[in-house]
Each structure stands twice: as structure tokens, then as C-alpha cells.
């Protein structure tokens, strides 16, 4: 992976695993226990995943989003497959890492 722009911290890669790491939807109650509760009450699921190891940092789990019951998670693998099917191939991905 190399930096594409120092100013806005964009990176380029040719490896899907850099941006399509595993994520899953879990109930808030598995992460946040009583006496805490989530407000607003419709946000009852957390999207968590394992960040890829970068530099000298090891892989770690992180909460990426809070999800309401009316939505479902589209797995990164599904997104990768759709992009590959539409484009046929790719030569690079430009992305931003917000976890560093």
C-alpha cells in the first residue's frame, strides 16, 4: 500500500483485503450491558469488524456503525463480487483509512 496524496491521506492498493475486511451485525446488548441502554431505541445493532493490521499495529476489532432494525448488512464480500462482475477487473483502489 502506498500514499496517493499527503494532503488528504488517500491511499491506493490493488488488494481487496485492504478495504473489504470481515464485518458482522451484532445486537447492542452483546456489547453494552445494563444499566446502559441505546437511545434512540431503534438503533439496536452494531456493525463490528476486524481492522486489518497496518504498519506496526496488529489486527483489532472496532465498531463501525450503529444499525436500526429496518436495515440489513451487505457483506463486504458481496460488494467486492458486484464490483468485480460489473468492472470485470480493477487495477487499483483509492481509499482512506479513518482508523489510524
Secondary structure in CASP SS format (residue, H / E / C, confidence):
PFRMAT SS
TARGET T0000
AUTHOR 0000-0000-0000
METHOD secondary structure of the structure
MODEL  1
X C 1.00
X E 1.00
X E 1.00
X E 1.00
X E 1.00
X C 1.00
X C 1.00
X C 1.00
X C 1.00
X E 1.00
X E 1.00
X E 1.00
X E 1.00
X C 1.00
X C 1.00
X H 1.00
X H 1.00
X H 1.00
X C 1.00
X C 1.00
X C 1.00
X C 1.00
X E 1.00
X E 1.00
X E 1.00
X E 1.00
X E 1.00
X H 1.00
X H 1.00
X H 1.00
X H 1.00
X C 1.00
X C 1.00
X C 1.00
X C 1.00
X C 1.00
X C 1.00
X C 1.00
X C 1.00
X C 1.00
X C 1.00
X C 1.00
X E 1.00
X E 1.00
X E 1.00
X E 1.00
X E 1.00
X E 1.00
X E 1.00
X E 1.00
X E 1.00
X C 1.00
X C 1.00
X E 1.00
X C 1.00
X C 1.00
X E 1.00
X C 1.00
X C 1.00
X E 1.00
X E 1.00
X E 1.00
X E 1.00
X E 1.00
X E 1.00
X E 1.00
X E 1.00
X E 1.00
X C 1.00
X C 1.00
X C 1.00
X C 1.00
X C 1.00
X C 1.00
X C 1.00
X H 1.00
X H 1.00
X H 1.00
X H 1.00
X H 1.00
X H 1.00
X H 1.00
X H 1.00
X H 1.00
X H 1.00
X H 1.00
X H 1.00
X C 1.00
X C 1.00
X C 1.00
X C 1.00
X C 1.00
X E 1.00
X E 1.00
X E 1.00
X E 1.00
X C 1.00
X C 1.00
X C 1.00
X C 1.00
END
